[in-house]
Amino acid sequence: MFIRRVLFLCTGNSARSQMAEGLVNHFLGNHWQAYSAGTAPTGYVHPMAVRVMGELGIDLSGYRSKSVDEFREVDFDRVVTVCDDAAENCPVWLGQGCKVHLGFPDPARTAGNEAEQLNLFRKVRDDIRHKVLALLETRTGREDSGDTQAHI
């Protein structure tokens, strides 16, 4: 069986891209191997991201915040930016990979009490799950037509 590789990029690699990596490896691991990185990594995975992913049975406790520089020599089938800043600052990726942008709000920047913050992390997690899994489960015309960039 052929396993494709996908890289999720955001700025800090502490929440959104980490959740996307965990979701894909958990739900689509037979077809996709997911990785994540940041253009300016924070150096940690946000504890609330770990917590809300744990609610789905996905353990992010062993994950770490990584720089996009770690993956410059890796060939990816898809590169998915999950925040606008990363989309603007995404390095040029050579090769056959399709670059796609799926923007999500940064739950780590929310103000409010713990319950409000957790609710936003859950909402973003669920949005990522819905959009990312739909993107990777379905072959798009963009991929097949040779168009290497898409904005969803």
C-alpha positions as CSV (number, residue, x, y, z in Angstrom):
1,M,0.0,0.0,0.0
2,F,1.3,3.4,-1.0
3,I,1.4,5.9,2.0
4,R,1.4,9.6,1.0
5,R,3.0,12.3,3.1
6,V,1.4,15.6,4.2
7,L,3.0,18.5,6.1
8,F,0.8,20.9,8.1
9,L,2.3,24.4,8.6
10,C,1.4,27.2,11.0
11,T,3.3,29.9,12.7
12,G,4.1,28.4,16.1
13,N,3.4,24.7,15.6
14,S,1.8,24.6,19.0
15,A,-1.9,24.0,18.3
16,R,-3.5,23.9,14.9
17,S,-0.9,22.1,12.9
18,Q,-0.3,19.7,15.8
19,M,-4.0,18.9,16.0
20,A,-4.1,18.3,12.2
21,E,-1.1,16.0,12.4
22,G,-2.7,14.0,15.2
23,L,-6.1,13.8,13.5
24,V,-4.7,12.6,10.1
25,N,-2.3,10.0,11.7
26,H,-5.2,8.7,13.9
27,F,-8.0,8.6,11.3
28,L,-6.2,8.3,8.0
29,G,-2.9,6.6,9.0
30,N,-3.4,3.7,6.5
31,H,-3.2,6.2,3.6
32,W,-1.4,9.3,4.9
33,Q,1.6,10.0,7.2
34,A,1.2,13.5,8.7
35,Y,3.9,15.8,10.0
36,S,3.7,19.4,11.3
37,A,6.0,22.3,11.6
38,G,6.0,26.1,12.2
39,T,7.6,29.1,10.5
40,A,8.4,30.4,14.0
41,P,8.0,27.5,16.4
42,T,7.1,28.2,20.0
43,G,9.0,25.2,21.3
44,Y,6.0,23.6,23.0
45,V,2.7,22.0,22.2
46,H,-0.1,24.0,23.9
47,P,-1.6,22.0,26.9
48,M,-5.1,22.7,25.8
49,A,-4.4,21.2,22.4
50,V,-3.1,18.1,24.1
51,R,-6.2,18.1,26.3
52,V,-8.9,18.4,23.6
53,M,-7.2,15.9,21.4
54,G,-7.1,13.5,24.3
55,E,-10.9,13.7,24.4
56,L,-10.9,12.0,21.0
57,G,-8.4,9.4,22.2
58,I,-5.5,11.0,20.4
59,D,-2.3,11.5,22.5
60,L,-0.2,14.5,21.6
61,S,1.8,14.4,24.8
62,G,4.9,13.1,22.9
63,Y,4.6,15.6,20.2
64,R,7.0,18.6,19.9
65,S,7.1,22.0,18.2
66,K,9.3,21.8,15.1
67,S,10.7,24.2,12.6
68,V,9.9,23.9,8.9
69,D,13.6,23.8,8.4
70,E,13.6,20.2,9.6
71,F,11.6,19.2,6.5
72,R,13.3,21.2,3.7
73,E,14.7,18.0,2.1
74,V,11.5,15.9,2.5
75,D,9.2,15.3,-0.5
76,F,5.5,15.8,0.5
77,D,2.4,15.0,-1.5
78,R,0.6,17.9,0.2
79,V,1.6,20.9,2.1
80,V,-1.3,22.4,4.0
81,T,-1.0,25.8,5.7
82,V,-3.5,26.2,8.5
83,C,-3.0,29.9,9.3
84,D,-2.7,33.0,7.1
85,D,0.7,34.0,8.3
86,A,2.2,30.6,7.5
87,A,0.5,30.7,4.0
88,E,2.2,34.1,3.3
89,N,5.6,32.9,4.7
90,C,5.5,29.4,3.4
91,P,8.8,28.4,1.9
92,V,8.9,27.4,-1.7
93,W,8.4,23.6,-1.9
94,L,10.0,22.0,-4.9
95,G,8.6,18.7,-6.2
96,Q,5.2,17.4,-7.0
97,G,3.4,18.3,-3.8
98,C,0.2,20.3,-3.9
99,K,0.1,23.4,-1.6
100,V,-3.3,24.0,0.0
101,H,-4.4,26.7,2.5
102,L,-7.1,26.0,5.1
103,G,-7.2,28.9,7.5
104,F,-8.3,28.4,11.1
105,P,-8.4,30.9,14.0
106,D,-5.6,30.5,16.5
107,P,-7.2,29.1,19.7
108,A,-4.0,29.9,21.7
109,R,-4.6,33.6,21.3
110,T,-8.1,33.5,22.8
111,A,-8.9,35.5,26.0
112,G,-11.4,34.3,28.5
113,N,-11.7,31.8,31.3
114,E,-10.6,28.2,31.0
115,A,-14.0,27.0,29.9
116,E,-14.2,29.6,27.1
117,Q,-10.7,28.7,25.9
118,L,-11.4,25.0,25.9
119,N,-14.6,25.6,23.9
120,L,-12.6,27.5,21.3
121,F,-9.9,24.8,21.2
122,R,-12.7,22.2,20.7
123,K,-14.3,24.2,17.9
124,V,-11.0,24.7,16.1
125,R,-10.2,20.9,16.6
126,D,-13.6,19.9,15.1
127,D,-13.2,22.4,12.2
128,I,-9.8,21.0,11.4
129,R,-11.1,17.4,11.6
130,H,-13.9,18.1,9.2
131,K,-12.0,20.1,6.6
132,V,-8.6,18.3,6.7
133,L,-10.1,14.8,6.6
134,A,-12.4,15.8,3.8
135,L,-9.5,17.3,1.9
136,L,-7.4,14.2,2.2
137,E,-10.1,11.6,1.8
138,T,-11.2,13.1,-1.5
139,R,-8.9,13.3,-4.6
140,T,-9.4,16.8,-6.0
141,G,-9.4,17.9,-9.6
142,R,-6.7,20.4,-8.6
143,E,-4.3,17.6,-7.7
144,D,-5.1,15.6,-10.8
145,S,-4.9,18.5,-13.2
146,G,-1.4,19.5,-12.1
147,D,-2.4,22.7,-10.4
148,T,0.1,22.8,-7.5
149,Q,-1.6,25.5,-5.4
150,A,-5.2,25.7,-4.0
151,H,-7.0,27.9,-1.6
152,I,-10.0,26.4,0.2
